[in-house]
Amino acid sequence: MGKRIVTAVGSGEVGLFIATPGSANLQPRIEGAEAAIKASGSGITAHSVATGAAVAQEQPAIEAWYQSHKAAKGMYAVDGGSTESLAKVMQKLGLASKVHAGGFDLTEQTQKLLQEGNIEFTIDQQPYLQGFLPVLELFLYKVSGTLTGPAEVDTGLKFLNKETVAPYVKTKTRYEGTSSAVTVAS
């Protein structure tokens, strides 16, 4: 994410939004982005902004930050709620052609707002695989009598943009959280 920020923005002010600073799952994301920005030597000034854990307070926090930093060249979020809220702020203020923006995670609203071009990307961390693959590893470990060991499994970062999010928007499946029905996506 940090490398994408550097490529998109080049230099200037950037807001990095995080729901709960210090949390074990989110803090490494923002620190990784900050480290990549710093290592690039690009002249980007990154501002870490706490948005809060409730979606209702995230959008006002992001909008308030932008209103006090109108020269910002980029705004990026590292959690699902902040990403959805960022996309809503971008839409509300008509910032898509003025400010680079992206985020992390895929709510149904984020998918639609991304497809509309309100943000440039979001990262699908593939939560279904994150839950399924460890269970599969434990099953194989158990049925093999501990002969198989836990494998290094990284579901990776799947960057989605306006074009590649289209199948997510049209497909209703429990694998990406837009349905609870047990179906086979086609």
C-alpha positions in Angstrom: 0.0 0.0 0.0 2.8 2.4 0.9 4.5 1.9 -2.5 1.2 2.6 -4.3 0.8 5.8 -2.3 4.3 7.0 -3.3 3.6 6.2 -6.9 0.2 7.9 -7.0 1.0 11.0 -4.9 4.7 11.7 -5.5 5.0 14.3 -2.8 2.9 16.4 -0.5 0.6 15.7 2.4 -1.2 12.4 2.9 -3.8 11.4 5.5 -3.5 7.8 6.7 -6.7 6.8 8.6 -6.9 4.1 11.2 -9.9 3.1 13.3 -8.0 2.0 16.4 -4.4 2.9 16.7 -2.3 0.3 18.4 -4.6 -2.6 17.5 -2.8 -5.8 16.6 -4.3 -6.1 13.2 -4.4 -2.5 12.1 -1.3 -0.9 13.5 1.1 -3.0 11.4 -0.8 -1.9 8.2 -0.3 1.8 8.9 3.3 1.3 10.1 4.0 -0.6 6.9 2.6 2.2 4.7 4.5 4.8 6.8 7.8 2.8 6.4 7.4 2.5 2.6 6.7 6.2 2.3 9.7 7.1 4.5 12.0 4.7 2.6 11.0 6.2 -0.7 12.5 9.6 0.2 9.6 11.0 -1.8 8.8 14.2 0.2 5.5 12.8 1.3 4.4 14.0 4.8 2.1 11.3 6.2 -0.4 12.2 9.0 -1.8 9.3 11.0 -5.4 10.0 11.9 -7.5 8.0 14.4 -11.1 7.7 13.1 -12.6 5.6 15.9 -14.1 2.1 15.9 -17.7 3.1 15.1 -18.5 3.7 11.5 -20.7 6.6 12.4 -17.8 8.6 13.7 -15.3 7.6 11.0 -16.8 9.7 8.2 -16.9 12.9 10.2 -13.3 12.4 11.4 -12.1 11.9 7.8 -14.1 14.8 6.5 -12.8 17.1 9.3 -9.2 16.1 8.6 -9.6 16.9 4.9 -11.3 20.3 5.6 -8.2 21.3 7.7 -5.8 19.8 5.0 -7.3 20.9 1.7 -3.9 20.8 0.0 -3.6 17.1 0.7 -2.7 15.0 -2.3 -3.8 11.7 -0.9 -6.0 10.0 1.7 -5.8 6.3 2.6 -7.4 4.0 5.1 -6.1 0.8 6.7 -9.4 -0.8 7.9 -12.8 -1.6 6.4 -14.9 1.1 8.2 -12.4 3.9 7.5 -12.1 2.8 3.9 -15.9 2.9 3.3 -16.1 6.2 5.2 -13.2 7.6 3.1 -14.9 6.6 -0.1 -18.1 8.4 1.1 -16.2 11.5 1.9 -14.6 11.5 -1.5 -18.0 11.1 -3.1 -19.7 13.8 -0.9 -17.0 16.4 -1.6 -16.3 15.4 -5.2 -12.6 14.7 -4.6 -12.0 11.8 -7.0 -10.3 14.0 -9.6 -8.4 16.1 -7.0 -7.2 13.7 -4.3 -5.7 10.2 -4.6 -7.4 7.7 -2.3 -7.5 4.0 -1.4 -8.0 1.6 1.4 -8.2 -1.8 2.9 -11.0 -4.4 3.1 -14.2 -4.8 1.2 -17.6 -3.8 2.5 -20.5 -4.0 0.1 -20.6 -0.2 0.1 -16.9 0.1 -0.5 -17.2 -2.2 -3.6 -19.9 0.1 -5.1 -18.0 3.3 -4.2 -14.8 1.9 -5.8 -16.7 0.9 -8.9 -18.0 4.4 -9.1 -14.4 5.7 -9.0 -14.6 7.4 -5.6 -11.4 5.7 -4.5 -8.6 4.2 -6.7 -8.2 0.9 -5.0 -8.9 -1.3 -2.0 -7.2 -4.4 -0.8 -9.1 -7.6 -0.5 -7.4 -9.6 2.2 -9.5 -12.6 1.3 -11.0 -13.4 4.7 -12.7 -16.6 3.6 -9.3 -18.1 2.8 -7.8 -16.7 6.0 -10.4 -18.7 8.0 -10.5 -21.8 5.8 -6.8 -22.5 5.2 -5.8 -22.7 8.9 -8.7 -25.2 9.5 -7.5 -27.2 6.5 -3.9 -27.2 7.8 -5.1 -28.4 11.3 -7.2 -31.1 9.7 -4.3 -32.4 7.6 -2.0 -32.2 10.6 -4.4 -34.3 12.7 -5.3 -36.9 10.0 -1.7 -37.4 9.1 -0.8 -38.2 12.7 1.3 -35.0 12.8 3.4 -36.0 9.8 2.4 -32.9 7.9 3.4 -29.7 9.5 1.7 -26.3 9.4 2.5 -24.7 6.0 3.5 -21.1 5.5 0.2 -19.7 4.0 -0.2 -16.1 3.0 -3.5 -15.3 1.3 -1.7 -12.2 -0.2 -2.8 -8.7 -1.0 -5.3 -8.6 -3.8 -5.5 -5.0 -5.0 -8.9 -4.2 -6.6 -9.6 -1.1 -8.8 -12.6 0.3 -10.6 -12.5 -2.4 -13.3 -11.5 -5.5 -11.2 -14.1 -4.9 -8.5 -17.0 -5.4 -11.0 -17.4 -9.2 -10.4 -17.5 -8.5 -6.7 -20.4 -6.1 -7.1 -22.5 -8.3 -9.3 -21.8 -11.6 -7.5 -23.7 -12.3 -4.3 -21.7 -14.8 -2.3 -20.8 -15.5 1.3 -17.1 -15.7 0.3 -16.9 -11.9 0.1 -19.6 -11.1 2.6 -22.4 -9.9 0.3 -24.7 -12.9 1.1 -25.2 -15.6 3.7 -26.6 -18.1 1.2 -24.7 -21.3 0.5 -24.1 -21.1 -3.2 -21.5 -21.8 -5.9 -20.5 -18.6 -7.6 -20.5 -18.8 -11.3 
